């Protein structure tokens, strides 16, 4: 069994196009891709991303920013969600509503956006009061995996490509972000998440004789075009992140 996992596209249709092309080049068909949420939020091309993504019929789960798009009053949305909402049609929003919080892929792989009970909590990382982002203790990671009796668990949300092997052999993998290589957030404390590069990230998962393995891949695309678009739309923070993979 071999398939690809993508997450956190955030309206970056050029990054998504490049990742899909790379996945095909690895011999993986579209029906063998899972999508871990946060598809559209951001100042980029939410509508074009939706038009590209929806016809693929990928096994998908809803992320926290996808939930904001269907639960919040547009007037109360933060800037990135409001920008995406303004580009989405009623059919796009209906598609988001149709997606589950979590699901199981082919009876073997658990999928969620962030954690099994909270779509806005990092599973594999903690944030210190000083704003440092670091790997959680294994005990805390395992506590969040309690009750998931599957050998492979996939999550997104933090945009950090990472694999953690639990003490019982289960593997948790975050494929990283397709379309947003860096951001900052106020909760639980102010912090930055930075890939340190502007490339699109995803992962290939494969069941081998000895168990599941993960291959993290980075893909080049015209990131400066998306950086320029963010700048045109008054989002210097996104422009810098897309250009460099750092928050400055």
N, C-alpha and C positions, 0 to 999 in steps of 0.2 A: 504494500500500500504506500503510495507516494502522492503528495498533494502540496499545494502552496497556501500560505496564509498571508493575508494583507490586513492592514488596520490603519485607522487615522489618516484618511485621505484628505479631509478638510478642504474640499472644493478644488483641489489642485489636479485639474484634468490632464495636464501635460505629464505630470508625474505618474498618474494612473495609466495613461496610454503607454508610457515607457515600461512600467512594471509589467503590464499585461503582455507586451511584446517580449520581454525577457522571460516571462513564465512560459510562453509558447515556445521560445527558443530552447528551453530546458526540457521540452517534450511533455509538458503538462497541459491538459486541455482545460477550457474554462469551467467545465463541470467539476473539475478537481481543484477549485479555488474556494477557500472560505474567507469571509469578510467580517472583521471583528468590530465594526462600528465607527462612529464619528466620520460620516461620509462627506458632509457638506459645509459645516460651520467655518467661516472665515471670509475674508474680503475678496476672494478669487472668483471662481466660476462654478458656483453651486449648481446652477441649472444645467450647464454643459456636462458636469460630472454626473448628475442624475440621469441625463439622457444616455450617457455612455454606460453607466453602471446597471441601471434597471433591466435592460434587455438581456443581460448576461445570465440572469437567473442564479446568481451565486447563493450558496448557503450563507446567510447573513444574520447577525444579531445587531440590536440597536444599542448605540452608545449614549452617554449622558448628553452630549450636545444634540444628538438626534432627538432625544426625549424633550429637550428644551424647545425644539422647533415645533413640536406638536402639543406641548402642555402649557407653555408660557404665552402670555399676552405679548404680541409683537412690540407694543410700546414699552414693555418692561424688559425686553431682551438686552443682553450685552451686545456690544457693537458687532462682534463677529457673527453671532447668531442672527442678529437683525439683518446684516448684510446678506447672509445666505437665505434667510426667509423671504426676502424681497425678490429673489430670483426663482423661487420654487413654485411650481404650479400645484393645483389641488391634487392632481394625480401623483405628483412626487410626494406630497405630504401623506396621501393615502397609503402609498407604498411603505413609508416609514411606520405608519400605524400598524401595518400588517406584520411587521417583524417582531420576533420574540426577544425577550430580555436575554435568554440563553437558550442553547439547544445542544443536541448531541449529533455529531457528524458520523454517518455510517456506523452507528452503534459503538464506536470506539473512541471518539474524541469529544471532550467537553469544550464548548465554546461560550465565552462571555466577553463583554467589553472590558470590564475592570475586575470585579470580584463577583462571586455567586450571589451576594445579597446587596451589593452596593455598587452602582455603576459610576460612582465618583470617588472611588478609593483605590489608591495604588495597591496592587497585590504584592509585588516583589520589592517595592522600594518604600522607604520611610523618608520623612523630611524633618530635619532638626530645627529647633527654634532659631538657629542661626542661618537657616536656609540651605543647609547641605543636604543633598539627595544621595542616599546610600542604600545598599542592599539590606533588606530586613533580616533579622535573625531567622534561622530556619524554623524555629518553633512557631513564630508568628505567621510565616508563610504556610506552614502545615495546618495551623488552626483554621485558616480560611479555606483550605481544601478538604476539610472534614466532610465526609458523606459523599464525596465524588469518587466513585469506585470505577474509575477509568484510567488507563495507563498514560494517556496524553491529555494535557489540559492547555488550552490556548487563551490568552488574554491580550489586551492592548492597553490603551489609556495613557500610559506613562511616556510613550514614544521611544522607549529605551529598548533596543534589541537585547534580549537576555534569555538564558535557559537556566533553570534550577531543577536539580534532581532531588526529589524528596527521599527521606530515609527508607521508605517502603518501595522505592524504585519508580514511582510515578514521575513524569517529567512535565514541568510547566514552562511554556515558551511564550515570550512576547516577541512578535516579529519586527517591532519598530514601526515607524511612521512612513507611509507612502509620501505624504505631501506636506508635512510640517516638521522640519528638522530641529526647530528650537522654539521655545515659548517661555513665558514666565507666568506665575500664578500666585494669588494671594493666600491660598488655603492649602494645608492647614497653617502654614507660615509662608511668608513671601519666599519664593525660590525660583530658580531657573533650571530648565531642562534643555541641554544643548548637545546635539550630535557631534558638533565640531566639524561638520561637512555639510554641503547642500544636496547630497545625493538622496534618492528615494530608496527606502528600505523595505524589505519583505523577507519571508523565510520559506524554505522548502522543508517539509517534514517527511521522513521515510521510515517505515517499519523494517528493521533489519533482523537478522537471526538473534542478535543479542539485545534487541529492544529498539525503541524509537531514537532517531537522531534528528538534529536540526542543522540546517545549513542557512546561514544568514547571507543575504545578497544585497548589494547596493548597486543602484542603476543611475547612470548619468542621464540628464534630460536638460531642456532649455530652462534651467532654473532662473536665469536672469530675466527671462520674459515674464515669469510669474512675479519676480521681485519688482520689476518695473510696473506691473499691473497693480500690485499692492501699494506702491508709492503713489501712483496716479489716483488711487482711491483713498488717499490720506492716511495710510497705515504704514508709517515708517518702521514700526516695530516688526511687522510682518515682512516688509521689504528687506530689512537687515537680516532677519532670520533665514529667509529664503535664499539670499545671496551668499551667506557665509556658514550657516549652521550654528551661529552664536547669537545670543541676545545682547545687544549693545545699545 
